Amino acid sequence: MYGYLVRRLLQFAAVLLLGSIAVWGFTFALPGDPATVLLGPDASEAELEATRERLGLGGSIVEQYVSWIGHAVAGDLGDSYYSGQPVVGELLDRIPATVQLAGFAMALTLLIGVPVGIVVALRPYAVVGRVLQGYLTAGLAVPAFWLGLLLIIVLAVQLRWLPASSDFVPLWQDPGGALTATILPATAIAVHTSSVTARFLATSLGEVMGKDYIRTARAKGVPERDVIRRHALRNASLPTVTIVGLQLGGFLGGTVVIEAVFNYPGLGRLLYTAIGERDYALVQGGVLFVVAAFLLLNLLVDVFYAVLDPRIRLT
């Protein structure tokens, strides 16, 4: 177990290093000059050079990367080009909002996806099973941003039940206000992710229900509920855990469009604004955090595998 964790942590560090190089390269591939964006097209060449030196853009790309990664290892991701505030502080201000949105979206994903997947697997030809299969098809086909706009038009503009834009209300301060502010963007995300989760769970559970040990449990007189809960569902959940882990990692940095649609002050909206402003320091620090969080969640999913299925050995 410990040897496995050490190897995975070394892999984590190696992939994170490669990810930082990719982030650095893609950031500098963006068109435009941060100094020109800051000073405007009328700035003199001397002013532009002075601004590039102040932003740390004076050396070669390799020199800039070595300097940046050295400071990043020490926990210093530099300062935002526009606000002048430390990038770490900017990220810490937005991460709670994104984590809360991800939590609501994941809760809805599991509350919808797991029951739907079970019913579709066990009652595929019943009326309820066919109706839910239609939901899965629609959920996979409808883009989240389009659904978000539809929810705003119907529930916020026409019915005035919920706010059109979403502010961050900490759950621990005002649970009701947090639910009201977050339910629309979380629903827009969860309709698609719950459909993916349910589809994987239904496929896996349908395969497991035909296994010999399921027939043996039924032959022994085990109640059908226990057969499903104790034998089938636990074994069928392994592929679903992988999908849920990937979705949770995607929530941390993949909600850029949804946060823009609902004007939600999360990490995705921060990165979206930073890209438009050519704020390289903020883009690099934010994407590096997302990559690190995604890799960490993958490691936790692998460890959780052994908890679900003792046959899996982390060696």
C-alpha positions as CSV (number, residue, x, y, z in Angstrom):
1,M,0.0,0.0,0.0
2,Y,2.7,2.5,1.0
3,G,4.9,1.6,-2.0
4,Y,1.9,2.1,-4.3
5,L,1.2,5.6,-2.8
6,V,4.9,6.5,-3.1
7,R,4.9,5.5,-6.8
8,R,1.7,7.4,-7.4
9,L,3.0,10.5,-5.7
10,L,6.1,10.3,-7.9
11,Q,3.9,10.0,-11.0
12,F,1.8,12.9,-9.7
13,A,4.9,15.1,-9.5
14,A,6.1,14.0,-13.0
15,V,2.7,14.6,-14.6
16,L,2.3,17.9,-12.8
17,L,5.7,19.0,-14.1
18,L,4.8,18.1,-17.7
19,G,1.5,19.8,-17.2
20,S,3.2,23.0,-16.0
21,I,5.4,23.0,-19.1
22,A,2.3,22.5,-21.3
23,V,0.4,25.3,-19.5
24,W,3.4,27.6,-19.9
25,G,3.7,26.8,-23.6
26,F,0.0,27.2,-24.4
27,T,-0.2,30.5,-22.5
28,F,2.6,32.0,-24.5
29,A,1.0,30.8,-27.7
30,L,-2.0,33.0,-27.0
31,P,-2.1,35.9,-29.4
32,G,-1.5,39.4,-28.1
33,D,1.0,41.1,-25.8
34,P,0.1,41.6,-22.1
35,A,2.1,44.9,-22.1
36,T,0.1,46.2,-25.1
37,V,-3.2,45.2,-23.5
38,L,-2.2,47.0,-20.3
39,L,-0.9,50.2,-21.7
40,G,-2.9,50.4,-24.9
41,P,-1.9,50.7,-28.6
42,D,-0.5,54.3,-28.1
43,A,2.2,53.3,-25.7
44,S,5.8,53.9,-26.7
45,E,8.3,51.0,-27.2
46,A,10.2,52.1,-24.1
47,E,7.1,52.0,-22.0
48,L,6.3,48.5,-23.4
49,E,9.7,47.2,-22.6
50,A,9.6,48.6,-19.1
51,T,6.3,47.0,-18.5
52,R,7.5,43.6,-19.9
53,E,10.4,43.7,-17.5
54,R,8.1,44.5,-14.6
55,L,5.9,41.6,-15.5
56,G,8.9,39.2,-15.7
57,L,8.6,38.9,-19.5
58,G,12.0,40.2,-20.4
59,G,14.0,37.0,-20.7
60,S,13.7,34.0,-23.0
61,I,10.7,31.6,-22.5
62,V,13.0,29.0,-20.9
63,E,14.4,31.5,-18.4
64,Q,10.9,32.7,-17.6
65,Y,9.7,29.2,-17.1
66,V,12.6,28.2,-14.8
67,S,12.0,31.3,-12.7
68,W,8.2,30.7,-12.5
69,I,8.4,27.0,-11.6
70,G,11.0,27.7,-9.0
71,H,8.8,30.2,-7.3
72,A,5.7,28.0,-7.8
73,V,7.4,25.1,-5.9
74,A,7.8,27.6,-3.0
75,G,4.1,28.5,-3.2
76,D,4.6,31.8,-5.0
77,L,2.7,31.9,-8.3
78,G,3.5,35.6,-8.9
79,D,1.2,38.6,-9.0
80,S,-1.8,39.3,-11.3
81,Y,-0.9,41.6,-14.1
82,Y,-4.0,43.7,-13.6
83,S,-4.9,43.7,-9.9
84,G,-1.3,43.4,-8.7
85,Q,-2.5,41.0,-6.1
86,P,-0.8,37.6,-5.5
87,V,-2.2,34.9,-7.7
88,V,-2.5,32.5,-4.8
89,G,-4.8,35.0,-3.0
90,E,-6.9,35.5,-6.1
91,L,-7.4,31.7,-6.5
92,L,-8.2,31.3,-2.8
93,D,-10.9,33.9,-3.1
94,R,-12.6,32.0,-5.9
95,I,-12.0,28.4,-5.0
96,P,-14.7,28.2,-2.3
97,A,-17.3,29.3,-4.8
98,T,-16.3,26.7,-7.3
99,V,-16.0,24.0,-4.7
100,Q,-19.5,24.8,-3.5
101,L,-20.9,24.8,-7.0
102,A,-19.1,21.5,-7.7
103,G,-20.6,20.0,-4.5
104,F,-24.1,20.9,-5.4
105,A,-23.7,19.7,-9.0
106,M,-22.2,16.4,-7.8
107,A,-25.0,15.9,-5.2
108,L,-27.6,16.4,-7.9
109,T,-25.6,14.1,-10.3
110,L,-25.6,11.3,-7.7
111,L,-29.2,11.9,-6.5
112,I,-30.5,11.7,-10.1
113,G,-27.9,9.4,-11.9
114,V,-27.8,6.5,-9.4
115,P,-31.5,5.8,-9.1
116,V,-32.1,6.4,-12.8
117,G,-29.2,4.0,-13.7
118,I,-30.6,1.3,-11.4
119,V,-34.1,1.6,-12.8
120,V,-32.9,1.6,-16.4
121,A,-30.8,-1.5,-15.8
122,L,-33.4,-3.5,-13.9
123,R,-36.5,-2.4,-15.8
124,P,-35.3,-1.6,-19.4
125,Y,-38.5,-2.6,-21.1
126,A,-41.0,-1.1,-18.6
127,V,-42.7,2.2,-19.3
128,V,-40.6,3.9,-16.6
129,G,-37.4,2.5,-18.0
130,R,-38.2,3.7,-21.5
131,V,-39.1,7.2,-20.1
132,L,-35.8,7.4,-18.2
133,Q,-33.9,6.2,-21.2
134,G,-35.4,9.2,-23.1
135,Y,-34.1,11.4,-20.3
136,L,-30.6,9.9,-20.7
137,T,-30.6,10.6,-24.4
138,A,-31.8,14.2,-23.9
139,G,-29.4,14.8,-21.1
140,L,-26.4,13.6,-23.2
141,A,-27.5,15.6,-26.2
142,V,-28.5,19.0,-24.7
143,P,-25.5,21.4,-24.1
144,A,-25.2,22.6,-20.5
145,F,-24.9,26.3,-21.5
146,W,-28.1,26.0,-23.6
147,L,-30.0,24.4,-20.8
148,G,-28.6,27.1,-18.5
149,L,-30.0,29.8,-20.7
150,L,-33.4,28.0,-20.9
151,L,-33.5,27.8,-17.1
152,I,-32.8,31.5,-16.8
153,I,-35.5,32.4,-19.3
154,V,-38.2,30.1,-17.7
155,L,-37.5,30.1,-14.0
156,A,-35.8,33.5,-13.6
157,V,-37.2,35.8,-16.2
158,Q,-40.8,34.5,-16.8
159,L,-41.7,32.8,-13.5
160,R,-39.3,34.9,-11.3
161,W,-38.8,31.9,-9.0
162,L,-35.0,32.1,-8.9
163,P,-32.3,34.8,-9.6
164,A,-30.9,35.0,-13.1
165,S,-27.4,35.6,-11.9
166,S,-25.7,33.7,-9.1
167,D,-23.7,35.3,-6.4
168,F,-21.6,33.2,-4.0
169,V,-23.4,32.7,-0.7
170,P,-21.4,30.5,1.6
171,L,-23.3,27.4,2.6
172,W,-22.1,27.6,6.2
173,Q,-23.5,31.1,6.6
174,D,-26.8,30.9,4.8
175,P,-27.8,27.4,3.6
176,G,-31.1,28.6,2.1
177,G,-29.4,31.5,0.3
178,A,-26.6,29.2,-1.0
179,L,-29.2,26.8,-2.4
180,T,-31.1,29.6,-4.1
181,A,-28.0,31.1,-5.7
182,T,-26.5,27.8,-6.8
183,I,-29.4,25.6,-7.8
184,L,-29.7,26.8,-11.4
185,P,-26.1,26.5,-12.5
186,A,-25.8,23.2,-10.6
187,T,-28.9,21.8,-12.4
188,A,-27.6,22.9,-15.8
189,I,-24.4,21.0,-15.1
190,A,-26.0,18.0,-13.4
191,V,-28.5,17.1,-16.2
192,H,-25.6,16.1,-18.5
193,T,-23.4,14.6,-15.8
194,S,-26.2,12.6,-14.2
195,S,-27.0,11.2,-17.7
196,V,-23.4,10.1,-18.2
197,T,-23.3,8.5,-14.7
198,A,-26.7,6.7,-15.1
199,R,-25.7,5.4,-18.5
200,F,-22.4,3.9,-17.2
201,L,-24.1,2.5,-14.1
202,A,-27.0,1.0,-16.1
203,T,-24.6,-0.7,-18.5
204,S,-22.3,-2.1,-15.7
205,L,-25.2,-3.2,-13.6
206,G,-26.9,-4.9,-16.5
207,E,-23.7,-7.0,-17.1
208,V,-23.3,-7.8,-13.4
209,M,-26.9,-9.0,-13.1
210,G,-26.2,-11.9,-15.5
211,K,-23.2,-13.2,-13.5
212,D,-23.1,-16.6,-11.9
213,Y,-22.8,-15.3,-8.3
214,I,-26.0,-13.3,-8.8
215,R,-27.9,-16.5,-9.8
216,T,-26.3,-18.3,-6.9
217,A,-27.4,-15.7,-4.4
218,R,-31.0,-15.8,-5.8
219,A,-30.9,-19.7,-5.6
220,K,-30.0,-19.4,-2.0
221,G,-33.1,-17.4,-1.3
222,V,-31.4,-14.0,-0.8
223,P,-34.0,-11.2,-1.0
224,E,-33.8,-9.4,-4.4
225,R,-33.1,-6.1,-2.6
226,D,-30.1,-7.6,-0.9
227,V,-28.9,-9.2,-4.1
228,I,-28.9,-5.8,-5.8
229,R,-27.6,-3.8,-2.9
230,R,-24.9,-6.2,-1.5
231,H,-23.8,-8.1,-4.6
232,A,-24.7,-6.4,-7.8
233,L,-24.5,-2.7,-7.1
234,R,-21.3,-2.8,-5.3
235,N,-19.5,-4.6,-8.1
236,A,-21.2,-2.5,-10.8
237,S,-20.1,0.8,-9.1
238,L,-16.4,0.5,-10.0
239,P,-16.7,2.0,-13.5
240,T,-19.1,4.6,-12.1
241,V,-16.7,5.7,-9.5
242,T,-14.1,6.4,-12.2
243,I,-16.6,8.6,-14.1
244,V,-17.7,10.4,-11.0
245,G,-14.1,11.1,-10.1
246,L,-13.4,12.5,-13.6
247,Q,-16.5,14.6,-13.5
248,L,-15.6,16.1,-10.1
249,G,-12.2,17.0,-11.4
250,G,-13.8,18.6,-14.4
251,F,-16.1,20.6,-12.2
252,L,-13.2,22.5,-10.7
253,G,-12.0,24.0,-14.0
254,G,-14.5,22.9,-16.6
255,T,-17.5,25.1,-15.6
256,V,-16.1,28.2,-17.4
257,V,-19.1,28.5,-19.7
258,I,-21.7,27.9,-17.0
259,E,-20.1,30.4,-14.6
260,A,-20.1,32.9,-17.5
261,V,-23.8,32.2,-18.3
262,F,-24.9,32.7,-14.7
263,N,-22.3,35.4,-13.9
264,Y,-21.1,33.1,-11.0
265,P,-17.9,34.3,-9.3
266,G,-16.0,31.1,-9.4
267,L,-12.6,29.9,-10.6
268,G,-13.8,29.2,-14.2
269,R,-15.0,32.8,-14.6
270,L,-11.8,34.1,-13.2
271,L,-9.7,32.1,-15.7
272,Y,-12.1,33.2,-18.5
273,T,-11.5,36.8,-17.7
274,A,-7.8,36.3,-17.2
275,I,-7.4,34.7,-20.7
276,G,-9.2,37.7,-22.3
277,E,-7.0,40.1,-20.4
278,R,-3.8,38.2,-21.2
279,D,-3.1,37.9,-17.5
280,Y,-0.5,35.1,-18.0
281,A,0.4,34.8,-14.3
282,L,-3.2,34.3,-13.3
283,V,-3.9,31.8,-16.2
284,Q,-0.8,29.8,-15.4
285,G,-1.5,29.6,-11.7
286,G,-5.2,28.8,-12.1
287,V,-4.7,26.0,-14.7
288,L,-1.8,24.6,-12.6
289,F,-4.2,24.3,-9.7
290,V,-6.8,22.6,-11.8
291,V,-4.3,20.1,-13.1
292,A,-3.1,19.3,-9.6
293,A,-6.6,18.9,-8.2
294,F,-7.5,16.6,-11.1
295,L,-4.5,14.4,-10.5
296,L,-5.2,14.3,-6.8
297,L,-8.8,13.2,-7.3
298,N,-7.6,10.4,-9.7
299,L,-5.3,9.2,-7.0
300,L,-8.2,9.2,-4.4
301,V,-10.4,7.3,-6.9
302,D,-7.7,4.6,-7.3
303,V,-7.4,4.2,-3.5
304,F,-11.2,4.1,-3.2
305,Y,-11.3,1.2,-5.6
306,A,-9.7,-1.0,-3.0
307,V,-12.3,-0.1,-0.5
308,L,-15.1,-1.0,-2.9
309,D,-13.5,-4.2,-4.1
310,P,-11.1,-6.1,-1.8
311,R,-9.9,-8.1,-4.8
312,I,-8.1,-5.1,-6.0
313,R,-4.7,-4.8,-4.5
314,L,-2.8,-1.6,-4.5
315,T,0.7,-3.0,-5.2
